[in-house]
Structure formats: structure tokens, C-alpha cells
Amino acid sequence: MNPAETYIFEQPEPYRSILMHLQVIVEHIIPEVELKYKYRIPFYYIKGKPLCYLNASHKGQFVDVGFWKGNQIKMHQDHHVTEKRKMMFSLRYKSLETIDDAIFVDVLKEAVSLY
């Protein structure tokens, strides 16, 4: 197991289940994506460039999926969490039930189209 996978596997519930669900979607939708461990969290890279990261925020009690070129993504903007960030946004999930796979896939596909 690489450090990014270890990060995911060692998270307590519900973070582990959320992260694993998101991991399956990302790797199914974008088979060429590469999972790395950067800044002490899992980062997905495409064509050698950062695409998005997965971060379990125990303090905030959610999983953050941060998109590197988030300011260029237009789909589902009502779900974007920017928190005063100019270049990035994230999708946040507090449980498996809050994940809308269709929205996540739409945003993911648009993010990939920017590379």
C-alpha cells in the first residue's frame, strides 16, 4: 500500500468509507489518474499535474475534495465551497448519504477536461 492508500485506510469511520467511495469513483471515471501522497494527504494527478485532493477534516467533521483548477469549473457551482479561496474550491461530504455521485462525476469530468 502506498502512503496515500494508507492515509485512507487508517482513517476512522465515517471518513474511511467516504474516502474509499470517492477513491473508487475517481479511479473508475479516470483510469489514467495517479494517486500520490503530497502535503500529507492523497492527491490525484493527471498528466503529471495536480487534479484534486482528498482530505479528512476531523475538526470540521467532513471530507473535502479540493479541485486544483476549481475557479475554472462551472458545473454545480451551488455545491462549491470556496472559503475565500480564489483558485480552488471543494466539495464537502459529512457522510456517504450526502454524496451525490452524479454531481461528483460531473465536476470530476469537467475538471479533467481542463488538462
Contacts in CASP RR format, 6 or more apart in sequence:
PFRMAT RR
TARGET T0000
AUTHOR 0000-0000-0000
METHOD contacts of the structure
MODEL  1
MNPAETYIFEQPEPYRSILMHLQVIVEHIIPEVELKYKYRIPFYYIKGKP
LCYLNASHKGQFVDVGFWKGNQIKMHQDHHVTEKRKMMFSLRYKSLETID
DAIFVDVLKEAVSLY
1 9 0 8 1.000
2 35 0 8 1.000
2 37 0 8 1.000
3 37 0 8 1.000
4 35 0 8 1.000
4 36 0 8 1.000
4 37 0 8 1.000
4 41 0 8 1.000
4 42 0 8 1.000
4 43 0 8 1.000
5 35 0 8 1.000
5 42 0 8 1.000
7 37 0 8 1.000
7 40 0 8 1.000
7 41 0 8 1.000
7 42 0 8 1.000
8 16 0 8 1.000
8 19 0 8 1.000
8 20 0 8 1.000
8 23 0 8 1.000
8 42 0 8 1.000
8 54 0 8 1.000
9 16 0 8 1.000
10 16 0 8 1.000
11 19 0 8 1.000
11 56 0 8 1.000
14 94 0 8 1.000
14 95 0 8 1.000
14 96 0 8 1.000
15 56 0 8 1.000
15 58 0 8 1.000
15 63 0 8 1.000
17 96 0 8 1.000
18 56 0 8 1.000
18 63 0 8 1.000
18 93 0 8 1.000
18 95 0 8 1.000
18 96 0 8 1.000
18 99 0 8 1.000
19 42 0 8 1.000
19 54 0 8 1.000
19 56 0 8 1.000
19 63 0 8 1.000
21 96 0 8 1.000
21 99 0 8 1.000
22 54 0 8 1.000
22 63 0 8 1.000
22 65 0 8 1.000
22 93 0 8 1.000
22 99 0 8 1.000
22 104 0 8 1.000
23 35 0 8 1.000
23 42 0 8 1.000
23 54 0 8 1.000
25 101 0 8 1.000
25 104 0 8 1.000
25 105 0 8 1.000
25 108 0 8 1.000
26 33 0 8 1.000
26 44 0 8 1.000
26 52 0 8 1.000
26 108 0 8 1.000
27 33 0 8 1.000
27 35 0 8 1.000
29 105 0 8 1.000
29 108 0 8 1.000
29 109 0 8 1.000
29 112 0 8 1.000
30 44 0 8 1.000
30 46 0 8 1.000
30 51 0 8 1.000
30 108 0 8 1.000
30 112 0 8 1.000
32 46 0 8 1.000
33 44 0 8 1.000
33 45 0 8 1.000
33 46 0 8 1.000
33 51 0 8 1.000
34 44 0 8 1.000
34 45 0 8 1.000
34 46 0 8 1.000
34 48 0 8 1.000
35 42 0 8 1.000
35 43 0 8 1.000
35 44 0 8 1.000
35 45 0 8 1.000
36 42 0 8 1.000
36 43 0 8 1.000
36 44 0 8 1.000
36 45 0 8 1.000
37 43 0 8 1.000
38 50 0 8 1.000
38 53 0 8 1.000
39 53 0 8 1.000
41 53 0 8 1.000
41 54 0 8 1.000
41 55 0 8 1.000
42 53 0 8 1.000
42 54 0 8 1.000
43 50 0 8 1.000
43 51 0 8 1.000
43 52 0 8 1.000
43 53 0 8 1.000
43 54 0 8 1.000
44 50 0 8 1.000
44 51 0 8 1.000
44 52 0 8 1.000
44 53 0 8 1.000
44 54 0 8 1.000
45 51 0 8 1.000
46 112 0 8 1.000
46 115 0 8 1.000
47 115 0 8 1.000
49 68 0 8 1.000
49 115 0 8 1.000
50 68 0 8 1.000
51 67 0 8 1.000
51 68 0 8 1.000
51 111 0 8 1.000
51 112 0 8 1.000
51 115 0 8 1.000
52 65 0 8 1.000
52 66 0 8 1.000
52 67 0 8 1.000
52 68 0 8 1.000
52 108 0 8 1.000
52 111 0 8 1.000
53 64 0 8 1.000
53 65 0 8 1.000
53 66 0 8 1.000
53 68 0 8 1.000
54 63 0 8 1.000
54 64 0 8 1.000
54 65 0 8 1.000
54 66 0 8 1.000
55 63 0 8 1.000
55 64 0 8 1.000
55 66 0 8 1.000
56 63 0 8 1.000
56 64 0 8 1.000
57 63 0 8 1.000
57 64 0 8 1.000
61 94 0 8 1.000
62 92 0 8 1.000
62 93 0 8 1.000
62 94 0 8 1.000
63 92 0 8 1.000
63 93 0 8 1.000
63 94 0 8 1.000
64 81 0 8 1.000
64 90 0 8 1.000
64 91 0 8 1.000
64 92 0 8 1.000
65 90 0 8 1.000
65 91 0 8 1.000
65 92 0 8 1.000
65 93 0 8 1.000
65 104 0 8 1.000
66 88 0 8 1.000
66 89 0 8 1.000
66 90 0 8 1.000
66 91 0 8 1.000
67 73 0 8 1.000
67 88 0 8 1.000
67 89 0 8 1.000
67 90 0 8 1.000
67 91 0 8 1.000
67 107 0 8 1.000
67 111 0 8 1.000
68 87 0 8 1.000
68 88 0 8 1.000
68 111 0 8 1.000
69 87 0 8 1.000
69 88 0 8 1.000
69 111 0 8 1.000
69 114 0 8 1.000
70 80 0 8 1.000
70 87 0 8 1.000
70 88 0 8 1.000
70 89 0 8 1.000
70 111 0 8 1.000
71 86 0 8 1.000
71 87 0 8 1.000
71 88 0 8 1.000
71 89 0 8 1.000
72 114 0 8 1.000
73 80 0 8 1.000
73 89 0 8 1.000
73 107 0 8 1.000
73 110 0 8 1.000
73 111 0 8 1.000
73 114 0 8 1.000
74 110 0 8 1.000
75 106 0 8 1.000
75 107 0 8 1.000
75 110 0 8 1.000
76 103 0 8 1.000
76 106 0 8 1.000
76 107 0 8 1.000
79 91 0 8 1.000
79 100 0 8 1.000
79 103 0 8 1.000
79 107 0 8 1.000
80 89 0 8 1.000
80 90 0 8 1.000
80 91 0 8 1.000
81 89 0 8 1.000
81 90 0 8 1.000
81 91 0 8 1.000
81 92 0 8 1.000
82 88 0 8 1.000
82 89 0 8 1.000
91 103 0 8 1.000
91 104 0 8 1.000
91 107 0 8 1.000
93 99 0 8 1.000
END
